[in-house]
Amino acid sequence: MNIEEDFTYRCLTADGAACADSCESLAGCQDCGCVVLSNDAGGDWGDVMDVIFCLLPIIFLIYATIKPSPMSTTVSLPLAACLMFLVRVMYLGSDPLLTASSVILGLHEAWTPLSIMAGAITLFESMEATYCLPYMMREMKALTAGHPVAELMLYVEERLSISFCSRLNPF
């Protein structure tokens, strides 16, 4: 077994390809400042245990959902996410900084559509509170020139906004 085949070289120096072409050994790569990446992915217990450990959060989530007294999703989903984080960092040996940054990226991706919906709800609520919603609806109907799909979309958006906000504030 050749130890050189177990590594991948990625050059991060300014001259780029020239450095990558000149790296012929591990020592040569370290001399020119390249990064050595190991091709050995996964945990220490083999491929089967990698699959089992990676499925563990999903198995936990299914069990927590279908057991006789199910756990609340506001508790079970974050627990499953924490379990996956621990599997990635502790068993699979992922970089903790990279894993934590992936969690933050996932939070931003989840919050984006939620913040857009909250902004639309806030807009329609403020338009209702200031009594400018009927004016805006009249102007939008004039702009759509009787187009049924555009009017339907405006009507549905208005009704969804009103029904969602009335559920939030039952008084």
CNS distance restraints for C-alpha pairs under 8 A (distance, minus, plus):
assign (resid   2 and name CA) (resid   6 and name CA) 7.59 0.50 0.50
assign (resid   3 and name CA) (resid   7 and name CA) 7.63 0.50 0.50
assign (resid   4 and name CA) (resid  25 and name CA) 7.09 0.50 0.50
assign (resid   4 and name CA) (resid  26 and name CA) 7.13 0.50 0.50
assign (resid   6 and name CA) (resid  38 and name CA) 6.32 0.50 0.50
assign (resid   6 and name CA) (resid  39 and name CA) 5.66 0.50 0.50
assign (resid   6 and name CA) (resid  40 and name CA) 7.04 0.50 0.50
assign (resid   7 and name CA) (resid  36 and name CA) 6.49 0.50 0.50
assign (resid   7 and name CA) (resid  37 and name CA) 5.68 0.50 0.50
assign (resid   7 and name CA) (resid  38 and name CA) 4.65 0.50 0.50
assign (resid   7 and name CA) (resid  39 and name CA) 5.48 0.50 0.50
assign (resid   8 and name CA) (resid  36 and name CA) 6.00 0.50 0.50
assign (resid   8 and name CA) (resid  37 and name CA) 5.10 0.50 0.50
assign (resid   8 and name CA) (resid  38 and name CA) 6.22 0.50 0.50
assign (resid   8 and name CA) (resid  39 and name CA) 6.59 0.50 0.50
assign (resid   9 and name CA) (resid  20 and name CA) 7.36 0.50 0.50
assign (resid   9 and name CA) (resid  29 and name CA) 7.30 0.50 0.50
assign (resid   9 and name CA) (resid  34 and name CA) 6.69 0.50 0.50
assign (resid   9 and name CA) (resid  35 and name CA) 6.04 0.50 0.50
assign (resid   9 and name CA) (resid  36 and name CA) 4.98 0.50 0.50
assign (resid   9 and name CA) (resid  37 and name CA) 6.18 0.50 0.50
assign (resid  10 and name CA) (resid  20 and name CA) 7.09 0.50 0.50
assign (resid  10 and name CA) (resid  34 and name CA) 5.80 0.50 0.50
assign (resid  10 and name CA) (resid  35 and name CA) 5.31 0.50 0.50
assign (resid  10 and name CA) (resid  36 and name CA) 6.49 0.50 0.50
assign (resid  10 and name CA) (resid  37 and name CA) 7.35 0.50 0.50
assign (resid  11 and name CA) (resid  16 and name CA) 6.13 0.50 0.50
assign (resid  11 and name CA) (resid  17 and name CA) 7.61 0.50 0.50
assign (resid  11 and name CA) (resid  19 and name CA) 6.55 0.50 0.50
assign (resid  11 and name CA) (resid  20 and name CA) 5.67 0.50 0.50
assign (resid  11 and name CA) (resid  33 and name CA) 7.14 0.50 0.50
assign (resid  11 and name CA) (resid  34 and name CA) 4.27 0.50 0.50
assign (resid  11 and name CA) (resid  35 and name CA) 6.06 0.50 0.50
assign (resid  12 and name CA) (resid  16 and name CA) 6.62 0.50 0.50
assign (resid  12 and name CA) (resid  33 and name CA) 7.07 0.50 0.50
assign (resid  12 and name CA) (resid  34 and name CA) 5.65 0.50 0.50
assign (resid  12 and name CA) (resid  35 and name CA) 6.97 0.50 0.50
assign (resid  13 and name CA) (resid  19 and name CA) 7.36 0.50 0.50
assign (resid  13 and name CA) (resid  32 and name CA) 7.68 0.50 0.50
assign (resid  13 and name CA) (resid  33 and name CA) 6.55 0.50 0.50
assign (resid  13 and name CA) (resid  34 and name CA) 6.89 0.50 0.50
assign (resid  15 and name CA) (resid  19 and name CA) 6.35 0.50 0.50
assign (resid  16 and name CA) (resid  20 and name CA) 6.57 0.50 0.50
assign (resid  17 and name CA) (resid  21 and name CA) 6.02 0.50 0.50
assign (resid  18 and name CA) (resid  22 and name CA) 6.25 0.50 0.50
assign (resid  19 and name CA) (resid  23 and name CA) 6.31 0.50 0.50
assign (resid  19 and name CA) (resid  32 and name CA) 6.71 0.50 0.50
assign (resid  19 and name CA) (resid  34 and name CA) 7.91 0.50 0.50
assign (resid  20 and name CA) (resid  29 and name CA) 7.91 0.50 0.50
assign (resid  20 and name CA) (resid  34 and name CA) 7.84 0.50 0.50
assign (resid  22 and name CA) (resid  28 and name CA) 7.73 0.50 0.50
assign (resid  23 and name CA) (resid  28 and name CA) 5.23 0.50 0.50
assign (resid  23 and name CA) (resid  29 and name CA) 4.98 0.50 0.50
assign (resid  23 and name CA) (resid  32 and name CA) 7.82 0.50 0.50
assign (resid  24 and name CA) (resid  28 and name CA) 6.20 0.50 0.50
assign (resid  24 and name CA) (resid  29 and name CA) 7.21 0.50 0.50
assign (resid  25 and name CA) (resid  29 and name CA) 6.21 0.50 0.50
assign (resid  26 and name CA) (resid  30 and name CA) 6.28 0.50 0.50
assign (resid  26 and name CA) (resid  36 and name CA) 7.93 0.50 0.50
assign (resid  27 and name CA) (resid  31 and name CA) 6.20 0.50 0.50
assign (resid  28 and name CA) (resid  32 and name CA) 6.50 0.50 0.50
assign (resid  29 and name CA) (resid  33 and name CA) 6.40 0.50 0.50
assign (resid  29 and name CA) (resid  34 and name CA) 5.34 0.50 0.50
assign (resid  29 and name CA) (resid  35 and name CA) 7.51 0.50 0.50
assign (resid  29 and name CA) (resid  36 and name CA) 7.61 0.50 0.50
assign (resid  30 and name CA) (resid  34 and name CA) 5.86 0.50 0.50
assign (resid  30 and name CA) (resid  35 and name CA) 7.40 0.50 0.50
assign (resid  30 and name CA) (resid  36 and name CA) 7.91 0.50 0.50
assign (resid  41 and name CA) (resid  92 and name CA) 7.50 0.50 0.50
assign (resid  42 and name CA) (resid  46 and name CA) 7.35 0.50 0.50
assign (resid  42 and name CA) (resid  47 and name CA) 7.13 0.50 0.50
assign (resid  42 and name CA) (resid  50 and name CA) 6.19 0.50 0.50
assign (resid  42 and name CA) (resid  91 and name CA) 7.81 0.50 0.50
assign (resid  42 and name CA) (resid  92 and name CA) 4.96 0.50 0.50
assign (resid  42 and name CA) (resid  93 and name CA) 7.44 0.50 0.50
assign (resid  43 and name CA) (resid  47 and name CA) 7.75 0.50 0.50
assign (resid  43 and name CA) (resid  49 and name CA) 7.77 0.50 0.50
assign (resid  43 and name CA) (resid  50 and name CA) 6.17 0.50 0.50
assign (resid  43 and name CA) (resid  91 and name CA) 5.46 0.50 0.50
assign (resid  43 and name CA) (resid  92 and name CA) 4.56 0.50 0.50
assign (resid  43 and name CA) (resid  93 and name CA) 6.89 0.50 0.50
assign (resid  44 and name CA) (resid  91 and name CA) 7.68 0.50 0.50
assign (resid  44 and name CA) (resid  92 and name CA) 7.96 0.50 0.50
assign (resid  45 and name CA) (resid  49 and name CA) 5.86 0.50 0.50
assign (resid  45 and name CA) (resid  50 and name CA) 7.32 0.50 0.50
assign (resid  46 and name CA) (resid  50 and name CA) 6.31 0.50 0.50
assign (resid  47 and name CA) (resid  51 and name CA) 6.41 0.50 0.50
assign (resid  48 and name CA) (resid  52 and name CA) 6.34 0.50 0.50
assign (resid  49 and name CA) (resid  53 and name CA) 5.91 0.50 0.50
assign (resid  50 and name CA) (resid  54 and name CA) 6.05 0.50 0.50
assign (resid  50 and name CA) (resid  92 and name CA) 7.61 0.50 0.50
assign (resid  51 and name CA) (resid  55 and name CA) 6.08 0.50 0.50
assign (resid  52 and name CA) (resid  56 and name CA) 6.09 0.50 0.50
assign (resid  53 and name CA) (resid  57 and name CA) 7.90 0.50 0.50
assign (resid  53 and name CA) (resid  87 and name CA) 6.68 0.50 0.50
assign (resid  54 and name CA) (resid  84 and name CA) 7.16 0.50 0.50
assign (resid  54 and name CA) (resid  87 and name CA) 7.02 0.50 0.50
assign (resid  55 and name CA) (resid  59 and name CA) 6.13 0.50 0.50
assign (resid  56 and name CA) (resid  60 and name CA) 6.07 0.50 0.50
assign (resid  56 and name CA) (resid  83 and name CA) 8.00 0.50 0.50
assign (resid  56 and name CA) (resid  84 and name CA) 7.89 0.50 0.50
assign (resid  57 and name CA) (resid  61 and name CA) 6.12 0.50 0.50
assign (resid  57 and name CA) (resid  80 and name CA) 4.90 0.50 0.50
assign (resid  57 and name CA) (resid  81 and name CA) 7.24 0.50 0.50
assign (resid  57 and name CA) (resid  83 and name CA) 5.93 0.50 0.50
assign (resid  57 and name CA) (resid  84 and name CA) 5.87 0.50 0.50
assign (resid  58 and name CA) (resid  62 and name CA) 6.17 0.50 0.50
assign (resid  58 and name CA) (resid  80 and name CA) 7.14 0.50 0.50
assign (resid  59 and name CA) (resid  63 and name CA) 6.12 0.50 0.50
assign (resid  60 and name CA) (resid  64 and name CA) 5.96 0.50 0.50
assign (resid  60 and name CA) (resid  80 and name CA) 6.85 0.50 0.50
assign (resid  61 and name CA) (resid  65 and name CA) 6.11 0.50 0.50
assign (resid  61 and name CA) (resid  76 and name CA) 6.38 0.50 0.50
assign (resid  61 and name CA) (resid  77 and name CA) 7.02 0.50 0.50
assign (resid  61 and name CA) (resid  80 and name CA) 6.30 0.50 0.50
assign (resid  62 and name CA) (resid  66 and name CA) 6.20 0.50 0.50
assign (resid  63 and name CA) (resid  67 and name CA) 5.79 0.50 0.50
assign (resid  64 and name CA) (resid  70 and name CA) 5.62 0.50 0.50
assign (resid  64 and name CA) (resid  71 and name CA) 5.44 0.50 0.50
assign (resid  64 and name CA) (resid  76 and name CA) 6.70 0.50 0.50
assign (resid  65 and name CA) (resid  70 and name CA) 5.11 0.50 0.50
assign (resid  65 and name CA) (resid  71 and name CA) 6.19 0.50 0.50
assign (resid  65 and name CA) (resid  72 and name CA) 7.87 0.50 0.50
assign (resid  65 and name CA) (resid  73 and name CA) 7.77 0.50 0.50
assign (resid  66 and name CA) (resid  70 and name CA) 6.08 0.50 0.50
assign (resid  71 and name CA) (resid  75 and name CA) 6.86 0.50 0.50
assign (resid  71 and name CA) (resid  76 and name CA) 6.20 0.50 0.50
assign (resid  72 and name CA) (resid  76 and name CA) 6.10 0.50 0.50
assign (resid  73 and name CA) (resid  77 and name CA) 5.53 0.50 0.50
assign (resid  74 and name CA) (resid  78 and name CA) 6.92 0.50 0.50
assign (resid  75 and name CA) (resid  79 and name CA) 6.28 0.50 0.50
assign (resid  76 and name CA) (resid  80 and name CA) 6.07 0.50 0.50
assign (resid  77 and name CA) (resid  81 and name CA) 6.21 0.50 0.50
assign (resid  78 and name CA) (resid  82 and name CA) 6.10 0.50 0.50
assign (resid  79 and name CA) (resid  83 and name CA) 6.07 0.50 0.50
assign (resid  80 and name CA) (resid  84 and name CA) 6.20 0.50 0.50
assign (resid  81 and name CA) (resid  85 and name CA) 6.18 0.50 0.50
assign (resid  82 and name CA) (resid  86 and name CA) 6.19 0.50 0.50
assign (resid  83 and name CA) (resid  87 and name CA) 6.21 0.50 0.50
assign (resid  84 and name CA) (resid  88 and name CA) 6.09 0.50 0.50
assign (resid  85 and name CA) (resid  89 and name CA) 6.16 0.50 0.50
assign (resid  85 and name CA) (resid  99 and name CA) 7.22 0.50 0.50
assign (resid  86 and name CA) (resid  90 and name CA) 5.55 0.50 0.50
assign (resid  86 and name CA) (resid  91 and name CA) 7.48 0.50 0.50
assign (resid  87 and name CA) (resid  91 and name CA) 5.11 0.50 0.50
assign (resid  87 and name CA) (resid  92 and name CA) 6.33 0.50 0.50
assign (resid  88 and name CA) (resid  92 and name CA) 4.96 0.50 0.50
assign (resid  88 and name CA) (resid  93 and name CA) 6.29 0.50 0.50
assign (resid  88 and name CA) (resid  94 and name CA) 5.60 0.50 0.50
assign (resid  88 and name CA) (resid  99 and name CA) 7.51 0.50 0.50
assign (resid  89 and name CA) (resid  93 and name CA) 5.03 0.50 0.50
assign (resid  89 and name CA) (resid  94 and name CA) 4.90 0.50 0.50
assign (resid  89 and name CA) (resid  95 and name CA) 6.58 0.50 0.50
assign (resid  89 and name CA) (resid  96 and name CA) 5.84 0.50 0.50
assign (resid  89 and name CA) (resid  99 and name CA) 7.32 0.50 0.50
assign (resid  90 and name CA) (resid  94 and name CA) 7.61 0.50 0.50
assign (resid  94 and name CA) (resid  98 and name CA) 7.54 0.50 0.50
assign (resid  94 and name CA) (resid  99 and name CA) 6.83 0.50 0.50
assign (resid  95 and name CA) (resid  99 and name CA) 6.11 0.50 0.50
assign (resid  96 and name CA) (resid 100 and name CA) 5.98 0.50 0.50
assign (resid  97 and name CA) (resid 101 and name CA) 6.08 0.50 0.50
assign (resid  98 and name CA) (resid 102 and name CA) 6.20 0.50 0.50
assign (resid  99 and name CA) (resid 103 and name CA) 6.44 0.50 0.50
assign (resid 100 and name CA) (resid 104 and name CA) 6.43 0.50 0.50
assign (resid 101 and name CA) (resid 105 and name CA) 6.13 0.50 0.50
assign (resid 102 and name CA) (resid 106 and name CA) 6.12 0.50 0.50
assign (resid 103 and name CA) (resid 107 and name CA) 6.30 0.50 0.50
assign (resid 104 and name CA) (resid 108 and name CA) 6.33 0.50 0.50
assign (resid 105 and name CA) (resid 109 and name CA) 6.24 0.50 0.50
assign (resid 106 and name CA) (resid 110 and name CA) 6.19 0.50 0.50
assign (resid 107 and name CA) (resid 111 and name CA) 6.06 0.50 0.50
assign (resid 108 and name CA) (resid 112 and name CA) 6.17 0.50 0.50
assign (resid 109 and name CA) (resid 113 and name CA) 7.74 0.50 0.50
assign (resid 110 and name CA) (resid 114 and name CA) 6.97 0.50 0.50
assign (resid 111 and name CA) (resid 115 and name CA) 5.89 0.50 0.50
assign (resid 112 and name CA) (resid 116 and name CA) 6.36 0.50 0.50
assign (resid 113 and name CA) (resid 117 and name CA) 6.23 0.50 0.50
assign (resid 114 and name CA) (resid 118 and name CA) 6.14 0.50 0.50
assign (resid 115 and name CA) (resid 119 and name CA) 6.04 0.50 0.50
assign (resid 116 and name CA) (resid 120 and name CA) 6.29 0.50 0.50
assign (resid 117 and name CA) (resid 121 and name CA) 6.19 0.50 0.50
assign (resid 118 and name CA) (resid 122 and name CA) 6.05 0.50 0.50
assign (resid 119 and name CA) (resid 123 and name CA) 6.05 0.50 0.50
assign (resid 120 and name CA) (resid 124 and name CA) 6.28 0.50 0.50
assign (resid 120 and name CA) (resid 161 and name CA) 7.89 0.50 0.50
assign (resid 121 and name CA) (resid 125 and name CA) 6.06 0.50 0.50
assign (resid 121 and name CA) (resid 161 and name CA) 5.65 0.50 0.50
assign (resid 121 and name CA) (resid 165 and name CA) 7.46 0.50 0.50
assign (resid 122 and name CA) (resid 126 and name CA) 6.04 0.50 0.50
assign (resid 123 and name CA) (resid 127 and name CA) 6.10 0.50 0.50
assign (resid 124 and name CA) (resid 128 and name CA) 6.10 0.50 0.50
assign (resid 124 and name CA) (resid 133 and name CA) 7.39 0.50 0.50
assign (resid 124 and name CA) (resid 158 and name CA) 7.42 0.50 0.50
assign (resid 124 and name CA) (resid 161 and name CA) 6.80 0.50 0.50
assign (resid 125 and name CA) (resid 129 and name CA) 6.11 0.50 0.50
assign (resid 125 and name CA) (resid 161 and name CA) 7.85 0.50 0.50
assign (resid 125 and name CA) (resid 162 and name CA) 7.81 0.50 0.50
assign (resid 125 and name CA) (resid 165 and name CA) 7.88 0.50 0.50
assign (resid 126 and name CA) (resid 130 and name CA) 6.12 0.50 0.50
assign (resid 127 and name CA) (resid 131 and name CA) 5.99 0.50 0.50
assign (resid 127 and name CA) (resid 132 and name CA) 5.21 0.50 0.50
assign (resid 127 and name CA) (resid 133 and name CA) 5.01 0.50 0.50
assign (resid 128 and name CA) (resid 132 and name CA) 6.36 0.50 0.50
assign (resid 128 and name CA) (resid 133 and name CA) 5.40 0.50 0.50
assign (resid 131 and name CA) (resid 135 and name CA) 7.97 0.50 0.50
assign (resid 132 and name CA) (resid 136 and name CA) 6.20 0.50 0.50
assign (resid 133 and name CA) (resid 137 and name CA) 6.03 0.50 0.50
assign (resid 134 and name CA) (resid 138 and name CA) 6.13 0.50 0.50
assign (resid 135 and name CA) (resid 139 and name CA) 6.23 0.50 0.50
assign (resid 136 and name CA) (resid 140 and name CA) 6.00 0.50 0.50
assign (resid 137 and name CA) (resid 141 and name CA) 6.09 0.50 0.50
assign (resid 137 and name CA) (resid 154 and name CA) 8.00 0.50 0.50
assign (resid 138 and name CA) (resid 142 and name CA) 6.29 0.50 0.50
assign (resid 139 and name CA) (resid 143 and name CA) 6.21 0.50 0.50
assign (resid 140 and name CA) (resid 144 and name CA) 6.12 0.50 0.50
assign (resid 141 and name CA) (resid 145 and name CA) 6.32 0.50 0.50
assign (resid 141 and name CA) (resid 146 and name CA) 6.58 0.50 0.50
assign (resid 141 and name CA) (resid 151 and name CA) 6.60 0.50 0.50
assign (resid 142 and name CA) (resid 146 and name CA) 7.35 0.50 0.50
assign (resid 144 and name CA) (resid 150 and name CA) 6.33 0.50 0.50
assign (resid 144 and name CA) (resid 151 and name CA) 6.94 0.50 0.50
assign (resid 146 and name CA) (resid 151 and name CA) 7.16 0.50 0.50
assign (resid 147 and name CA) (resid 151 and name CA) 6.26 0.50 0.50
assign (resid 148 and name CA) (resid 152 and name CA) 5.97 0.50 0.50
assign (resid 149 and name CA) (resid 153 and name CA) 6.17 0.50 0.50
assign (resid 150 and name CA) (resid 154 and name CA) 6.32 0.50 0.50
assign (resid 151 and name CA) (resid 155 and name CA) 6.09 0.50 0.50
assign (resid 152 and name CA) (resid 156 and name CA) 6.02 0.50 0.50
assign (resid 153 and name CA) (resid 157 and name CA) 6.04 0.50 0.50
assign (resid 154 and name CA) (resid 158 and name CA) 6.12 0.50 0.50
assign (resid 155 and name CA) (resid 159 and name CA) 6.16 0.50 0.50
assign (resid 156 and name CA) (resid 160 and name CA) 5.97 0.50 0.50
assign (resid 157 and name CA) (resid 161 and name CA) 6.06 0.50 0.50
assign (resid 158 and name CA) (resid 162 and name CA) 6.20 0.50 0.50
assign (resid 159 and name CA) (resid 163 and name CA) 6.00 0.50 0.50
assign (resid 160 and name CA) (resid 164 and name CA) 5.87 0.50 0.50
assign (resid 161 and name CA) (resid 165 and name CA) 6.08 0.50 0.50
assign (resid 162 and name CA) (resid 166 and name CA) 6.03 0.50 0.50
assign (resid 163 and name CA) (resid 167 and name CA) 6.32 0.50 0.50
assign (resid 164 and name CA) (resid 168 and name CA) 6.52 0.50 0.50
assign (resid 165 and name CA) (resid 169 and name CA) 6.19 0.50 0.50
assign (resid 166 and name CA) (resid 170 and name CA) 5.57 0.50 0.50
assign (resid 166 and name CA) (resid 171 and name CA) 7.98 0.50 0.50
